[in-house]
């Protein structure tokens, strides 16, 4: 039998949706409007153009760009060729981008006008990048000289080549996550892993054909890309794409396009509530609200319920390695189970276990680690067998998150086993920030923790012990970090201490620091 007969890849999903709903509005970004048939045709031409550039099966193509119709089309064009998408956080500094480019071995880098300088600087740092693709932006922009433009690719007359060797088990993307180490890890996700996750999203997050969904959070992040954009295209919902997640842009877009479905981390929902535009904007079409990346404060949930009484809310929990959805708390349980991340979704089995992989006792408050089994899960970490082995110890994927579970099976995350900080929806590895601060010669010891914050939900804070005879200010530490790493990783607050708390074996007691400095 021809393998293509039973093939199910990310690219096939768009093609099949275009056959079902050819004339339906598929994607809107700025002044660009595509029906699903037009979207599919553009993807085919872009794939053909990329093929002529030498991009093919298993080629790693990195993307450093803000949200646009070009980003969305490129994602599906790469899938059609069997190439591997490597999305990169556009807030990273050039040296951080270069690490990912080198580690992934990417030879092609797609970028936009606003990030072209960073892209070129990173590529020049001893990477394998040989060619650039320029992507259009939401607002009108001009192609960058020396780069193959998206418009040029989209005007290709030849048909995209057939890839008979492409299978659902092939690698679709390598998504880099900060983890808790100083160097990011590349989670390898196959087509079938991502599509299994799409099915879980459609069923448990009620993503449906009739939705008009606003995509405002960065597409480099797996939540927006694979929990919302991918499933929306899978089921035939309309996608409105923007690169500006600010209230003065989002609220008018909701009214203009009759948005019914919107995802954002708690920080953005809070910003919408505080906007002077909120009460004067017609939000009557909005029916589905989603949040994730960090816990929504209960008082904010109550305010959302009061001011958006016709909107149901979903809390979606997971991580990059599981593509990324793992558990869900639905609208009926938001105020009944405040702070919970819910229960496992359709294609996931989740447990809360002790160090010996025994289930903790439900309803007792006993804390354990969240572990999963699922077809959503990654193959492993790219070129990192040691960390892959550790992540799958005992035949379960270890999330690194500590939680309790109640009698009904609802899970509540209480801590992060490896001190991950989630600030404004972005993962920040405390060790990475600590190592940066340790570069300062005045520093004797430092511990980086997350502390509650009304804007960021969790803010990066550094507790610093200064060497005897030396002096250091809060602003000097913040400026040092901002100079060498992405701004979201830099501490928002710095406090100075005479010593850091440790147990008798010398282990740093970060939980004690978090309690001590909760109101810093």
C-alpha positions as CSV (number, residue, x, y, z in Angstrom):
1,X,0.0,0.0,0.0
2,X,1.2,3.5,-0.8
3,X,2.0,5.1,2.6
4,X,0.5,8.4,1.4
5,X,-3.0,6.8,1.5
6,X,-3.0,6.7,5.3
7,X,-0.8,9.7,5.9
8,X,-1.8,12.2,8.6
9,X,0.5,15.2,8.8
10,X,0.1,18.8,9.9
11,X,0.1,20.0,6.3
12,X,-2.7,17.5,5.4
13,X,-5.0,19.1,8.0
14,X,-5.0,22.5,6.2
15,X,-5.4,20.8,2.8
16,X,-8.4,18.8,4.0
17,X,-10.0,21.8,5.7
18,X,-9.6,23.8,2.4
19,X,-11.4,21.0,0.6
20,X,-14.3,21.1,3.2
21,X,-14.6,24.9,3.5
22,X,-12.9,26.4,0.4
23,X,-14.7,29.7,0.5
24,X,-14.8,30.2,4.3
25,X,-12.7,33.0,5.8
26,X,-9.6,31.1,7.0
27,X,-7.0,33.6,8.2
28,X,-6.9,37.4,8.6
29,X,-3.8,39.4,9.5
30,X,-3.7,43.2,8.9
31,X,-4.9,43.8,5.4
32,X,-4.3,40.2,4.3
33,X,-7.5,38.0,4.1
34,X,-7.4,34.4,2.9
35,X,-10.1,31.9,2.5
36,X,-9.1,28.4,3.4
37,X,-8.7,27.6,-0.4
38,X,-6.4,30.7,-0.8
39,X,-4.5,29.8,2.4
40,X,-3.8,26.3,1.1
41,X,-2.8,27.5,-2.3
42,X,-0.3,30.0,-0.8
43,X,1.2,27.3,1.4
44,X,1.7,25.1,-1.7
45,X,3.5,27.9,-3.6
46,X,5.7,28.8,-0.6
47,X,6.6,25.1,-0.2
48,X,7.6,24.9,-3.9
49,X,9.7,28.1,-3.5
50,X,11.4,26.7,-0.4
51,X,12.1,23.5,-2.2
52,X,13.9,25.4,-5.0
53,X,16.1,26.9,-2.3
54,X,17.1,23.5,-1.2
55,X,14.7,23.1,1.8
56,X,13.5,19.5,1.9
57,X,12.7,16.5,4.1
58,X,14.3,16.8,7.6
59,X,15.8,20.3,6.8
60,X,15.8,22.4,10.0
61,X,14.4,25.9,9.3
62,X,14.5,28.4,12.2
63,X,12.0,31.2,12.5
64,X,12.7,34.5,14.4
65,X,9.7,36.6,13.7
66,X,6.6,38.2,15.1
67,X,3.1,37.0,14.3
68,X,2.0,37.3,10.7
69,X,0.2,35.6,7.9
70,X,3.7,34.8,6.6
71,X,4.6,33.0,9.8
72,X,1.4,30.9,9.6
73,X,1.9,30.0,6.0
74,X,5.5,29.1,6.5
75,X,4.6,26.8,9.3
76,X,2.4,24.7,7.0
77,X,4.7,25.0,4.0
78,X,7.5,23.4,6.1
79,X,5.2,20.6,7.2
80,X,4.3,20.0,3.5
81,X,8.0,19.5,2.7
82,X,8.7,17.4,5.7
83,X,11.1,20.1,7.0
84,X,11.5,20.7,10.7
85,X,10.3,24.0,12.2
86,X,12.5,25.6,14.9
87,X,10.6,28.6,16.3
88,X,12.7,31.0,18.3
89,X,11.7,33.5,21.0
90,X,12.1,36.9,19.5
91,X,12.9,38.5,22.9
92,X,16.2,36.6,23.1
93,X,19.5,38.4,22.5
94,X,21.6,37.5,19.5
95,X,24.0,35.3,21.4
96,X,21.0,33.3,22.8
97,X,19.5,33.0,19.3
98,X,22.9,31.8,18.0
99,X,23.0,29.0,20.6
100,X,19.7,27.6,19.3
101,X,20.7,28.0,15.6
102,X,24.0,26.1,16.3
103,X,22.4,23.4,18.4
104,X,19.6,22.7,15.9
105,X,22.0,23.0,12.9
106,X,19.6,25.3,11.0
107,X,20.8,26.3,7.6
108,X,17.8,28.5,6.8
109,X,16.5,31.3,9.0
110,X,13.2,33.2,8.4
111,X,12.8,36.6,10.0
112,X,11.0,39.9,9.5
113,X,12.1,43.5,9.1
114,X,12.0,44.3,12.8
115,X,14.2,41.4,13.8
116,X,16.5,41.2,10.7
117,X,19.4,42.8,12.5
118,X,19.2,40.4,15.4
119,X,18.8,37.5,13.0
120,X,21.9,38.4,11.0
121,X,24.0,39.1,14.1
122,X,23.1,35.7,15.5
123,X,23.6,33.8,12.3
124,X,27.1,35.3,12.0
125,X,28.1,33.7,15.3
126,X,29.6,30.6,13.9
127,X,26.2,29.0,12.9
128,X,25.3,26.9,9.9
129,X,22.9,29.4,8.5
130,X,23.4,29.9,4.8
131,X,20.3,31.7,3.7
132,X,17.5,33.9,5.0
133,X,13.8,34.2,4.2
134,X,12.0,37.5,4.8
135,X,8.5,37.3,6.2
136,X,6.0,40.1,6.0
137,X,4.5,41.7,9.1
138,X,1.0,42.5,10.2
139,X,1.6,46.2,9.2
140,X,3.1,47.1,5.8
141,X,6.8,46.4,5.7
142,X,9.5,46.2,3.0
143,X,11.6,43.2,2.2
144,X,15.2,43.2,3.6
145,X,17.9,43.2,1.0
146,X,19.8,39.9,0.6
147,X,16.9,37.8,1.8
148,X,14.5,35.7,-0.2
149,X,11.1,37.4,0.3
150,X,7.9,35.6,1.2
151,X,6.2,37.3,-1.7
152,X,8.8,35.9,-4.0
153,X,8.2,32.4,-2.6
154,X,4.4,32.8,-2.8
155,X,4.6,33.7,-6.5
156,X,6.3,30.4,-7.4
157,X,4.6,28.8,-10.3
158,X,5.8,25.3,-9.9
159,X,3.9,22.8,-7.7
160,X,5.3,21.7,-4.4
161,X,7.2,18.4,-4.8
162,X,5.6,15.3,-3.5
163,X,7.3,13.8,-0.4
164,X,6.3,10.2,-0.5
165,X,8.7,9.4,2.4
166,X,6.9,11.8,4.7
167,X,5.2,9.9,7.6
168,X,3.1,11.0,10.6
169,X,5.9,9.8,12.8
170,X,8.4,12.1,11.3
171,X,9.8,15.1,13.2
172,X,7.7,18.2,12.7
173,X,9.4,20.7,15.0
174,X,12.1,21.2,17.6
175,X,10.8,23.7,20.2
176,X,13.4,25.0,22.7
177,X,12.5,25.4,26.3
178,X,14.5,27.1,29.0
179,X,14.0,24.1,31.4
180,X,16.0,24.7,34.5
181,X,19.5,24.5,33.1
182,X,21.6,27.3,31.8
183,X,21.3,26.0,28.2
184,X,17.9,25.5,26.6
185,X,16.7,22.0,25.5
186,X,15.2,21.2,22.2
187,X,12.0,19.2,22.5
188,X,11.5,17.0,19.4
189,X,7.8,16.7,18.4
190,X,6.5,14.6,15.6
191,X,3.5,15.2,13.4
192,X,1.4,12.6,15.2
193,X,2.3,14.0,18.6
194,X,1.1,17.5,17.6
195,X,-2.0,16.2,15.9
196,X,-3.0,14.0,19.0
197,X,-2.7,17.2,21.0
198,X,-4.9,19.1,18.5
199,X,-7.6,16.5,19.1
200,X,-7.4,16.9,22.8
201,X,-7.7,20.7,22.4
202,X,-10.7,20.4,20.1
203,X,-12.5,18.1,22.5
204,X,-11.6,19.4,25.9
205,X,-11.1,23.1,25.1
206,X,-14.2,23.2,22.9
207,X,-12.4,24.6,19.8
208,X,-15.0,24.4,17.1
209,X,-15.8,25.2,13.4
210,X,-17.9,28.2,14.3
211,X,-15.2,30.0,16.3
212,X,-13.7,33.3,15.3
213,X,-10.4,33.1,17.2
214,X,-8.0,35.9,18.0
215,X,-4.3,34.8,18.0
216,X,-2.3,37.6,19.8
217,X,0.3,35.8,21.8
218,X,3.6,35.0,20.0
219,X,3.4,32.1,17.5
220,X,7.0,31.1,18.5
221,X,5.3,29.9,21.7
222,X,3.8,26.4,21.4
223,X,0.7,27.5,23.3
224,X,-0.5,29.9,20.7
225,X,0.9,27.9,17.8
226,X,-0.3,24.4,18.7
227,X,-3.1,24.8,21.3
228,X,-5.0,27.4,19.3
229,X,-3.8,28.2,15.7
230,X,-3.3,24.6,14.7
231,X,-6.5,23.2,16.2
232,X,-8.5,26.2,14.7
233,X,-7.2,25.3,11.2
234,X,-7.9,21.6,11.9
235,X,-11.6,22.1,12.7
236,X,-12.1,25.0,10.2
237,X,-12.4,27.9,12.6
238,X,-11.5,31.5,11.4
239,X,-8.2,32.8,12.7
240,X,-7.5,36.5,13.2
241,X,-3.7,37.0,13.7
242,X,-2.0,40.0,15.4
243,X,1.4,40.7,16.7
244,X,0.3,43.3,19.2
245,X,-1.2,41.9,22.5
246,X,-2.0,45.3,24.0
247,X,-5.5,46.4,25.1
248,X,-5.7,49.3,22.7
249,X,-5.2,46.8,19.8
250,X,-7.0,43.7,21.2
251,X,-10.2,45.3,22.3
252,X,-11.0,47.0,19.0
253,X,-10.1,43.8,17.1
254,X,-12.6,41.8,19.2
255,X,-15.3,44.2,18.3
256,X,-14.3,44.6,14.6
257,X,-14.1,40.9,13.8
258,X,-16.8,39.6,16.1
259,X,-14.2,37.5,18.0
260,X,-15.7,34.6,19.9
261,X,-12.6,32.9,21.3
262,X,-9.4,34.4,22.8
263,X,-6.4,33.0,24.7
264,X,-4.0,35.0,26.8
265,X,-1.9,34.6,30.0
266,X,-3.3,36.2,33.2
267,X,-1.2,39.3,32.7
268,X,-2.9,40.2,29.5
269,X,-6.4,39.5,30.8
270,X,-5.6,41.8,33.8
271,X,-4.4,44.5,31.4
272,X,-7.7,44.2,29.4
273,X,-9.7,44.6,32.6
274,X,-7.7,47.7,33.6
275,X,-7.9,49.4,30.2
276,X,-10.2,52.5,29.9
277,X,-11.4,51.0,26.6
278,X,-12.9,47.8,28.3
279,X,-16.3,49.1,29.3
280,X,-16.8,51.1,26.0
281,X,-16.0,48.2,23.7
282,X,-18.6,45.9,22.3
283,X,-17.4,42.5,23.5
284,X,-20.8,40.8,23.1
285,X,-19.6,38.1,20.6
286,X,-16.9,36.8,23.0
287,X,-17.9,33.4,24.4
288,X,-14.7,31.5,25.1
289,X,-11.8,32.7,27.2
290,X,-8.6,30.8,27.8
291,X,-5.7,31.3,30.0
292,X,-2.5,29.4,30.9
293,X,1.2,29.8,31.6
294,X,0.6,30.8,35.2
295,X,-2.2,30.7,37.8
296,X,-5.0,33.2,37.5
297,X,-5.6,35.0,40.8
298,X,-9.0,34.1,42.2
299,X,-10.0,37.7,42.6
300,X,-9.3,38.3,38.9
301,X,-11.4,35.2,38.0
302,X,-14.3,36.6,40.0
303,X,-13.9,40.0,38.2
304,X,-13.8,38.3,34.8
305,X,-17.0,36.4,35.6
306,X,-18.7,39.6,36.7
307,X,-17.6,41.8,33.8
308,X,-17.8,39.1,31.1
309,X,-20.8,37.1,32.3
310,X,-21.4,35.4,28.9
311,X,-17.8,34.1,28.6
312,X,-16.8,30.6,29.8
313,X,-13.1,30.3,30.9
314,X,-10.7,27.4,30.5
315,X,-7.4,27.0,32.4
316,X,-5.0,25.0,30.2
317,X,-1.8,23.5,31.8
318,X,1.1,21.7,30.3
319,X,4.6,22.3,28.9
320,X,6.5,22.2,25.6
321,X,7.4,18.6,25.9
322,X,3.8,17.5,25.8
323,X,3.0,19.6,22.7
324,X,2.0,21.4,25.2
325,X,-1.5,20.6,26.6
326,X,-1.7,18.1,29.5
327,X,-4.6,19.1,31.8
328,X,-7.7,21.4,31.7
329,X,-10.0,23.1,34.1
330,X,-13.2,24.0,32.4
331,X,-15.8,26.8,32.8
332,X,-18.0,24.8,35.3
333,X,-15.1,24.4,37.7
334,X,-13.4,27.8,37.6
335,X,-14.8,29.1,40.9
336,X,-15.5,25.7,42.4
337,X,-11.8,24.7,42.0
338,X,-9.9,28.0,42.1
339,X,-6.2,27.6,41.4
340,X,-6.5,24.1,40.0
341,X,-5.1,23.1,36.6
342,X,-7.9,20.5,36.3
343,X,-7.7,17.0,35.1
344,X,-6.0,15.2,32.2
345,X,-7.3,15.9,28.7
346,X,-8.5,13.4,26.2
347,X,-5.2,11.8,25.1
348,X,-3.2,12.2,28.3
349,X,-2.9,10.0,31.4
350,X,-1.6,12.1,34.4
351,X,-0.6,11.1,37.9
352,X,0.8,12.8,41.0
353,X,3.5,10.6,42.5
354,X,6.2,10.4,45.1
355,X,9.9,9.8,44.4
356,X,9.2,6.0,44.0
357,X,6.4,6.7,41.4
358,X,3.7,5.7,43.9
359,X,0.5,7.8,43.7
360,X,0.1,10.3,46.5
361,X,-3.1,10.1,48.5
362,X,-5.9,12.2,47.1
363,X,-7.5,14.8,49.3
364,X,-4.7,14.7,51.9
365,X,-2.7,17.7,50.7
366,X,0.3,15.3,50.1
367,X,2.6,16.8,47.5
368,X,4.1,14.8,44.6
369,X,5.4,15.3,41.1
370,X,3.1,15.5,38.1
371,X,4.0,12.8,35.5
372,X,2.4,11.9,32.2
373,X,2.0,9.2,29.5
374,X,0.6,10.5,26.2
375,X,0.9,10.3,22.4
376,X,1.3,14.1,22.7
377,X,4.8,13.6,24.2
378,X,8.1,14.5,22.6
379,X,10.5,11.9,21.2
380,X,13.1,13.4,23.5
381,X,15.6,16.3,23.7
382,X,17.5,16.9,20.6
383,X,21.1,15.7,20.9
384,X,20.7,15.2,24.7
385,X,20.3,11.6,25.6
386,X,21.1,12.1,29.3
387,X,18.4,14.7,29.9
388,X,16.0,12.6,27.8
389,X,16.6,9.5,30.0
390,X,16.1,11.5,33.1
391,X,12.8,13.0,31.8
392,X,11.4,9.6,31.1
393,X,12.7,7.7,34.1
394,X,10.4,4.9,35.2
395,X,8.4,4.9,32.0
396,X,6.6,8.2,32.7
397,X,7.4,11.8,31.6
398,X,8.4,13.9,34.6
399,X,7.0,17.4,34.4
400,X,9.2,18.8,37.2
401,X,6.0,20.4,38.7
402,X,4.9,19.6,42.3
403,X,1.2,19.3,43.0
404,X,-1.6,18.0,45.2
405,X,-4.6,16.0,43.9
406,X,-8.1,16.1,45.5
407,X,-10.7,13.3,45.8
408,X,-12.2,14.2,42.4
409,X,-8.8,14.0,40.6
410,X,-8.3,17.8,40.3
411,X,-4.7,18.8,40.3
412,X,-3.2,21.9,41.9
413,X,0.4,22.9,41.2
414,X,2.0,24.1,44.4
415,X,5.6,24.5,43.3
416,X,8.1,23.8,40.6
417,X,10.4,21.0,41.4
418,X,13.3,22.7,39.6
419,X,12.7,26.3,40.4
420,X,11.2,27.4,37.1
421,X,9.8,30.9,37.2
422,X,6.9,31.8,34.9
423,X,6.8,35.6,34.5
424,X,4.2,37.1,32.3
425,X,3.7,33.8,30.6
426,X,7.4,33.2,29.8
427,X,9.5,30.5,31.3
428,X,12.6,31.8,33.1
429,X,15.2,29.4,34.4
430,X,16.5,30.6,37.8
431,X,19.9,29.0,37.3
432,X,20.4,30.9,34.0
433,X,19.8,34.2,35.7
434,X,21.9,33.3,38.7
435,X,24.8,32.4,36.4
436,X,24.5,35.8,34.7
437,X,24.6,37.6,38.0
438,X,27.5,35.5,39.1
439,X,29.5,37.1,36.3
440,X,29.6,40.3,38.3
441,X,32.8,40.3,40.4
442,X,31.1,41.9,43.4
443,X,28.7,38.9,43.9
444,X,29.5,36.3,46.5
445,X,26.2,34.4,46.3
446,X,22.9,34.8,44.6
447,X,19.5,33.0,44.5
448,X,16.9,33.8,41.9
449,X,13.2,33.2,42.8
450,X,9.8,34.1,41.6
451,X,7.7,36.4,43.8
452,X,4.0,37.4,43.5
453,X,3.4,40.4,41.3
454,X,0.2,42.2,40.3
455,X,1.4,42.8,36.7
456,X,3.6,39.8,35.9
457,X,1.8,37.4,38.2
458,X,5.2,36.1,39.1
459,X,8.2,38.4,38.9
460,X,11.9,37.4,38.7
461,X,13.7,38.5,41.9
462,X,17.3,38.1,42.9
463,X,18.6,37.8,46.4
464,X,22.2,38.8,46.4
465,X,25.1,38.4,48.9
466,X,27.8,41.0,48.1
467,X,31.5,40.2,48.7
468,X,33.1,41.8,51.7
469,X,34.5,45.2,50.9
470,X,32.5,45.5,47.7
471,X,29.4,47.5,46.9
472,X,26.5,46.9,44.5
473,X,23.2,48.5,43.7
474,X,19.9,47.0,42.5
475,X,20.0,49.0,39.3
476,X,23.6,47.8,38.5
477,X,22.4,44.1,38.7
478,X,19.3,44.8,36.6
479,X,21.3,46.7,34.0
480,X,23.9,43.9,33.8
481,X,21.3,41.3,33.1
482,X,19.4,43.4,30.6
483,X,22.6,43.9,28.7
484,X,23.4,40.2,28.3
485,X,20.0,38.4,28.2
486,X,16.4,38.8,27.2
487,X,14.5,41.4,29.2
488,X,11.9,39.1,30.5
489,X,14.6,37.1,32.2
490,X,16.2,40.0,34.0
491,X,15.2,40.6,37.6
492,X,12.4,43.0,38.3
493,X,13.6,43.3,41.9
494,X,16.9,42.8,43.6
495,X,17.4,42.5,47.4
496,X,20.6,42.2,49.4
497,X,21.2,39.8,52.2
498,X,24.1,38.9,54.5
499,X,23.6,35.2,53.8
500,X,21.3,32.7,52.0
501,X,19.4,30.1,54.0
502,X,20.7,26.5,53.7
503,X,20.0,23.2,55.3
504,X,22.6,21.2,57.2
505,X,23.9,19.5,54.0
506,X,24.4,23.0,52.4
507,X,21.4,22.9,50.0
508,X,19.9,26.3,49.3
509,X,16.4,26.7,50.8
510,X,14.6,28.6,48.0
511,X,11.2,27.9,49.4
512,X,12.2,29.8,52.6
513,X,13.4,32.7,50.4
514,X,10.1,32.7,48.5
515,X,8.2,33.0,51.8
516,X,10.6,35.6,53.2
517,X,10.4,37.9,50.2
518,X,6.8,37.4,49.0
519,X,6.1,41.1,49.6
520,X,9.4,42.5,48.3
